[in-house]
Structure formats: structure tokens, C-alpha cells
């Protein structure tokens, strides 16, 4: 029976998390590397990842660039007040722009009318302002108001780290 169809092996899953929590190494075949570290075949490793994703333990597997290391030192969270009935269409339009790293809907709050959020990154402040203007043009009359929240410093940029917890 494959390791991926047997009952959950907590030690194996914990090891997988520890190996991947800081990202996969930049190697020709990261899945083969991970399989080797886990002592599994590549197919079993991929099946385990798929199972954990199906169970909701892993939300997604994606490349996450470090914008700062790539020279993109300015970022802004653009926030938009758009009609709720149009937000799915507008969010898909904005999220598809190459300069938007993530785009999502948030509930409005008292004193805060914004319901569509889009993060943009640029090499300088003029880049992110230009991106904001491009989004504004795409939204047209659907945009009732907007702001851009600009980072003043970098805070925590990592998720939960099990390996660090175990050492503590």
C-alpha cells in the first residue's frame, strides 16, 4: 500500500512541513529533492501533497518571489470602493494584471467603504502610483473611491515555522 493511501503518518507530514515551510530549494527537480529527503518515491510525494491539499492542510503550492530581493522595494495596497454586484468581474480583471501580486474582496466596515484590495509592487514610488492609475482606468466609473496604503517598514514575512517551535 502506498504511503499516501495509508492512515495519516504524523511524523511524515511534520517532516514534509519542516522541509517546505521556508520554500523549496531552487533545484532542477524540487519534487525529486523533496522525495529524497522524505525517503519516498516522487509519485508518492506528489500524492501526499495532493492529499494534504484536498484535506485543506495545504492551501496552495505556488512560487512566491521575494519582491525586495528582486529590486521591487516599493509596494502599496490599493483599496477600491466598487459595486458589490460587480466585484467578482472587477476583481478578476484587476487580479489578472501583471503588476498585481494578489487581489481579494474584503467586507466593508464603518468608516471604511473599500471592498476590493489589490497589492502592487514597484522599483520606486512612481511605479506603484502608475499602477494605481492603471487600475483606476480599468475600473472606470465602477470605482467610487480609492486609496493606496504604502508600507513604511517590513514586518514578519513568514508563516508558521514548526522547526523553530521544536527548537524553542
LOPAMAR-163725 format. One record per residue (C-alpha): x, z, y. Coordinates in nm, 4 decimals. Last residue first. Example, Ala and Ser with C-alpha at 12.3 -4.5 7.8 and 13.67 -1.06 7.14 Angstrom:
BEGIN
         u         w         v
    1.3670    0.7140   -0.1060
    1.2300    0.7800   -0.4500
END
This chain:
BEGIN
         u         w         v
    1.2426    2.1377    2.6529
    1.3936    1.8930    2.4005
    1.0519    1.8167    2.2457
    0.8994    1.7560    2.5876
    1.1733    1.5059    2.6768
    1.1055    1.3083    2.3585
    0.7312    1.3103    2.4257
    0.7589    1.1454    2.7683
    0.4203    1.0969    2.9328
    0.4146    0.8132    3.1811
    0.6823    0.7032    3.4204
    0.7165    0.6070    3.7860
    0.7060    0.9547    3.9426
    0.7198    0.9313    4.3212
    0.8760    0.6613    4.5322
    0.8551    0.7082    4.9077
    0.6551    0.5927    5.2109
    0.4315    0.3578    5.0179
    0.2022    0.1406    5.2274
   -0.1755    0.1710    5.2164
   -0.3257   -0.1545    5.3379
   -0.6719   -0.1589    5.4908
   -0.9838   -0.3675    5.4553
   -1.3352   -0.4208    5.5900
   -1.6422   -0.6388    5.5262
   -1.4741   -0.8895    5.2962
   -1.7228   -1.1329    5.1402
   -1.6932   -1.3379    5.4611
   -1.3591   -1.4750    5.3481
   -1.2293   -1.3162    5.0282
   -0.9591   -1.5783    4.9818
   -0.8550   -1.5563    5.3486
   -0.8303   -1.1757    5.3301
   -0.6223   -1.2073    5.0129
   -0.3852   -1.4441    5.1916
   -0.3661   -1.2069    5.4900
   -0.2764   -0.9183    5.2598
   -0.0079   -1.1352    5.1027
    0.1345   -1.2101    5.4492
    0.1397   -0.8357    5.5260
    0.3225   -0.7773    5.1977
    0.5855   -1.0348    5.2805
    0.6302   -0.9165    5.6415
    0.7184   -0.5685    5.5165
    1.0143   -0.6951    5.3147
    1.1027   -0.8054    4.9620
    0.7394   -0.7980    4.8609
    0.4942   -0.6253    4.6282
    0.1136   -0.6317    4.6287
   -0.1312   -0.3880    4.4706
   -0.5001   -0.4830    4.4793
   -0.7939   -0.2425    4.5170
   -1.1637   -0.3324    4.5378
   -1.4239   -0.0623    4.6196
   -1.3419    0.0446    4.9744
   -1.6014    0.2300    5.1824
   -1.4091    0.5594    5.2141
   -1.5851    0.8086    5.4437
   -1.7976    0.9330    5.1548
   -1.6545    0.7763    4.8427
   -1.6751    0.4239    4.6992
   -1.6050    0.3842    4.3297
   -1.2928    0.1947    4.2268
   -1.2527   -0.1628    4.1039
   -0.9169   -0.2988    3.9975
   -0.6255   -0.5257    4.0787
   -0.2729   -0.5103    3.9469
    0.0572   -0.6826    4.0179
   -0.0808   -0.9131    4.2887
    0.1778   -1.1668    4.4167
    0.0910   -1.4311    4.1560
   -0.2795   -1.4270    4.2481
   -0.5038   -1.3967    3.9416
   -0.6072   -1.0409    4.0306
   -0.7566   -1.1683    4.3569
   -0.9866   -1.4200    4.1886
   -1.0763   -1.1864    3.9012
   -1.1567   -0.9099    4.1505
   -1.3700   -1.1483    4.3556
   -1.5806   -1.2522    4.0555
   -1.6233   -0.8961    3.9293
   -1.6801   -0.7595    4.2814
   -1.9591   -0.9961    4.3835
   -2.2631   -0.7722    4.3212
   -2.0705   -0.4744    4.4588
   -2.0308   -0.6514    4.7938
   -1.6754   -0.6124    4.9209
   -1.4903   -0.3357    5.1026
   -1.1240   -0.4000    5.0342
   -0.8133   -0.1925    4.9736
   -0.4614   -0.3334    4.9737
   -0.2135   -0.1081    4.8007
    0.1161   -0.1944    4.9581
    0.4637   -0.2529    4.8353
    0.8055   -0.3002    4.9850
    1.1301   -0.2832    4.7886
    1.0926   -0.6008    4.5870
    1.4601   -0.6558    4.5072
    1.4248   -0.6949    4.1298
    1.5429   -0.3370    4.0751
    1.2636   -0.2178    4.3036
    0.9984   -0.4217    4.1241
    1.0765   -0.2632    3.7880
    0.9002   -0.5154    3.5673
    0.6344   -0.4034    3.3220
    0.6130   -0.6375    3.0247
    0.2994   -0.5624    2.8305
    0.1579   -0.3716    2.5369
   -0.1835   -0.2281    2.6043
   -0.3989    0.0820    2.5711
   -0.2158    0.2377    2.2803
   -0.3942    0.5312    2.1150
   -0.7249    0.3463    2.1513
   -0.7846    0.3130    1.7774
   -0.7558   -0.0672    1.8035
   -0.4235   -0.0259    1.9876
   -0.2940    0.2124    1.7242
   -0.3975   -0.0346    1.4555
   -0.2296   -0.3236    1.6346
    0.0926   -0.1254    1.6731
    0.0865   -0.0334    1.3038
    0.0210   -0.3965    1.2071
    0.3149   -0.5067    1.4221
    0.5420   -0.2529    1.2535
    0.4169   -0.3533    0.9084
    0.4861   -0.7209    0.9833
    0.8341   -0.6357    1.1146
    0.9216   -0.4472    0.7945
    0.9708   -0.0758    0.8359
    1.2611    0.1688    0.8737
    1.1371    0.2802    1.2156
    1.4558    0.1798    1.3978
    1.4663   -0.1483    1.2074
    1.1021   -0.2224    1.2870
    1.1674   -0.1541    1.6557
    1.4659   -0.3895    1.6621
    1.2713   -0.6565    1.4731
    0.9872   -0.6215    1.7250
    1.2322   -0.6414    2.0164
    1.3608   -0.9815    1.8999
    1.6204   -1.1327    2.1351
    1.6991   -0.7972    2.2947
    1.5985   -0.6425    2.6260
    1.5200   -0.2971    2.4922
    1.1582   -0.1857    2.4619
    1.0135    0.0481    2.7193
    1.0676    0.4143    2.8089
    0.7875    0.5294    2.5771
    0.8878    0.2836    2.3043
    1.1208    0.4743    2.0731
    0.9532    0.8110    2.1304
    0.6103    0.6589    2.0734
    0.7202    0.4965    1.7464
    0.8794    0.8245    1.6337
    0.5511    1.0070    1.7031
    0.3609    0.7436    1.5057
    0.5993    0.7793    1.2116
    0.5825    1.1599    1.2200
    0.2025    1.1539    1.2450
    0.1581    0.9281    0.9422
   -0.2007    0.8228    0.9764
   -0.3698    0.7529    0.6426
   -0.2414    0.4407    0.4664
   -0.3186    0.0940    0.5967
   -0.0149    0.0555    0.8201
    0.2355    0.1968    0.5717
    0.1312   -0.0870    0.3467
    0.0000    0.0000    0.0000
END
